[in-house]
């Protein structure tokens, strides 16, 4: 009887250990599966925003009208944008200004149309943190993809280093819209 009790105890102990390990593996697999499908869903939804390659700046930038800050200027402001998909819900955005200065940033999408972008001018101490809305606009019969940027820290922030060892912060940029004809 003693040996039988010991065998039953070993069997139950092994069954409990196997159940716990199976539960851990199942939970990990489920988590990975959900993340994979969410990543694929973002990739499918965001892939049309990509530029053809990393060197093509095919999005134009438009500032908002000074007379009415809710409407975009029809004329681009001279800056162009390149967008590349990084992974899952992340996009790499590079903006080249008309003076050839470039800022680079990463856009993290919270859902399919809203995200946050942190950017920095290449080689400079200028930073930008923005909320971003992605949508489609129709002008006449032409459809445009657009990315509307709203500075979170209320403007582009940069540090001016002076020769007298003083650092002066500047804030001087507002909302912008990146646009491209829908293909």
C-alpha positions as CSV (number, residue, x, y, z in Angstrom):
1,X,0.0,0.0,0.0
2,X,2.9,2.3,0.8
3,X,4.4,1.9,-2.6
4,X,1.1,2.5,-4.3
5,X,0.6,5.8,-2.4
6,X,4.1,6.9,-3.4
7,X,3.5,6.1,-7.0
8,X,0.2,8.0,-7.0
9,X,2.0,11.0,-5.3
10,X,4.8,10.9,-8.0
11,X,2.2,10.7,-10.7
12,X,0.2,13.7,-9.4
13,X,3.3,15.7,-8.8
14,X,4.5,15.1,-12.4
15,X,1.0,15.8,-13.7
16,X,1.0,19.2,-11.9
17,X,4.4,20.1,-13.1
18,X,3.5,19.2,-16.7
19,X,0.3,21.2,-16.4
20,X,2.1,24.3,-15.1
21,X,4.7,24.1,-17.9
22,X,2.0,23.5,-20.5
23,X,0.2,26.6,-19.3
24,X,3.3,28.7,-19.4
25,X,4.1,27.6,-23.0
26,X,0.5,28.1,-24.0
27,X,0.4,31.6,-22.5
28,X,3.7,32.5,-24.2
29,X,2.6,31.1,-27.5
30,X,-0.8,33.0,-27.3
31,X,1.0,36.3,-26.5
32,X,3.5,35.8,-29.4
33,X,0.6,34.9,-31.8
34,X,-1.4,38.0,-30.8
35,X,1.6,40.3,-31.2
36,X,2.4,38.7,-34.6
37,X,-1.1,39.2,-35.9
38,X,-1.2,42.8,-34.6
39,X,2.1,43.5,-36.2
40,X,0.9,42.0,-39.5
41,X,-2.3,44.1,-39.3
42,X,-0.3,47.3,-38.8
43,X,2.1,46.3,-41.6
44,X,-0.8,45.7,-44.0
45,X,-2.5,49.0,-43.0
46,X,0.6,51.2,-43.1
47,X,2.5,49.7,-46.1
48,X,0.9,52.1,-48.6
49,X,2.5,55.0,-46.8
50,X,6.1,53.8,-47.7
51,X,8.3,55.7,-50.1
52,X,9.6,53.5,-53.0
53,X,13.1,53.4,-51.4
54,X,15.1,55.1,-48.6
55,X,16.4,57.8,-50.9
56,X,13.1,58.9,-52.5
57,X,11.5,61.9,-50.8
58,X,8.0,61.6,-52.4
59,X,5.8,63.3,-49.8
60,X,5.4,67.1,-49.9
61,X,5.1,69.3,-46.7
62,X,2.4,72.0,-46.3
63,X,2.3,74.5,-43.5
64,X,-1.0,75.7,-42.2
65,X,-2.4,79.1,-43.5
66,X,-1.5,82.1,-41.4
67,X,-4.9,83.6,-41.9
68,X,-6.7,80.4,-40.8
69,X,-4.6,77.8,-39.0
70,X,-7.1,75.1,-39.6
71,X,-6.5,75.0,-43.4
72,X,-3.4,73.9,-45.2
73,X,-1.5,76.1,-47.8
74,X,-2.1,74.7,-51.2
75,X,1.5,75.5,-52.1
76,X,4.1,73.1,-50.5
77,X,6.6,74.8,-48.2
78,X,9.7,73.2,-50.0
79,X,10.3,70.3,-47.6
80,X,9.9,66.7,-48.6
81,X,9.5,63.5,-46.7
82,X,10.6,59.9,-47.0
83,X,8.7,57.2,-45.1
84,X,10.0,53.6,-44.4
85,X,8.3,50.8,-42.5
86,X,10.4,49.7,-39.6
87,X,8.4,46.9,-37.9
88,X,4.9,46.4,-36.7
89,X,3.4,49.7,-35.8
90,X,6.6,51.8,-36.3
91,X,7.6,54.0,-39.3
92,X,10.8,55.8,-39.9
93,X,10.3,59.3,-41.2
94,X,12.9,61.6,-42.7
95,X,12.1,65.2,-43.6
96,X,14.4,67.2,-45.9
97,X,14.0,70.9,-45.7
98,X,14.6,73.3,-48.6
99,X,17.9,74.3,-47.0
100,X,18.9,70.5,-47.1
101,X,18.8,70.1,-43.3
102,X,17.3,66.7,-42.4
103,X,15.4,65.6,-39.4
104,X,14.8,61.9,-38.7
105,X,12.3,60.3,-36.4
106,X,10.2,57.3,-35.5
107,X,6.5,57.3,-35.7
108,X,4.8,54.8,-33.3
109,X,1.2,54.2,-34.1
110,X,-1.3,53.6,-31.2
111,X,-4.0,52.6,-33.7
112,X,-4.5,52.7,-37.4
113,X,-4.8,56.5,-37.7
114,X,-3.2,58.0,-34.6
115,X,0.4,57.9,-33.4
116,X,3.3,59.8,-31.8
117,X,6.5,61.0,-33.6
118,X,9.8,61.9,-32.0
119,X,12.3,63.5,-34.3
120,X,15.7,65.1,-34.2
121,X,17.6,67.2,-36.7
122,X,20.6,65.3,-37.9
123,X,23.8,66.7,-36.3
124,X,22.0,69.3,-34.3
125,X,20.4,69.7,-30.8
126,X,16.9,70.2,-32.2
127,X,14.1,67.9,-31.1
128,X,10.5,67.5,-32.0
129,X,7.7,65.5,-30.4
130,X,4.4,65.4,-32.2
131,X,1.0,63.7,-32.2
132,X,0.2,62.5,-35.7
133,X,-3.1,61.7,-37.5
134,X,-3.0,59.7,-40.8
135,X,-5.9,59.9,-43.2
136,X,-7.2,60.4,-46.7
137,X,-8.3,63.7,-48.2
138,X,-10.1,64.3,-51.5
139,X,-9.5,67.5,-53.4
140,X,-11.6,67.8,-56.5
141,X,-11.3,64.2,-57.9
142,X,-7.8,63.5,-56.6
143,X,-7.3,61.5,-53.4
144,X,-4.3,62.2,-51.1
145,X,-2.8,60.3,-48.3
146,X,-1.9,62.8,-45.6
147,X,-0.1,62.8,-42.3
148,X,-1.2,65.7,-40.1
149,X,1.4,66.6,-37.4
150,X,0.6,68.5,-34.2
151,X,3.5,69.5,-32.1
152,X,3.1,68.2,-28.5
153,X,5.6,70.5,-27.0
154,X,4.0,73.2,-29.0
155,X,6.8,73.8,-31.4
156,X,10.1,72.6,-32.6
157,X,12.7,73.0,-29.8
158,X,16.3,73.7,-30.5
159,X,19.3,75.0,-28.6
160,X,21.4,77.8,-30.0
161,X,25.0,77.6,-28.7
162,X,26.5,81.0,-28.5
163,X,30.2,82.0,-28.3
164,X,29.6,83.4,-24.8
165,X,28.8,79.9,-23.5
166,X,25.1,80.7,-23.2
167,X,22.5,78.2,-24.6
168,X,19.3,79.8,-25.9
169,X,16.3,77.6,-26.5
170,X,14.0,78.5,-29.5
171,X,10.5,77.4,-30.3
172,X,9.2,78.4,-33.7
173,X,7.4,75.7,-35.7
174,X,3.8,74.7,-35.8
175,X,1.5,72.1,-37.4
176,X,2.3,70.6,-40.8
177,X,0.7,68.2,-43.3
178,X,2.7,65.7,-45.3
179,X,0.7,64.9,-48.5
180,X,1.1,62.5,-51.4
181,X,-1.3,61.5,-54.2
182,X,-2.9,58.2,-53.4
183,X,-1.6,55.5,-55.7
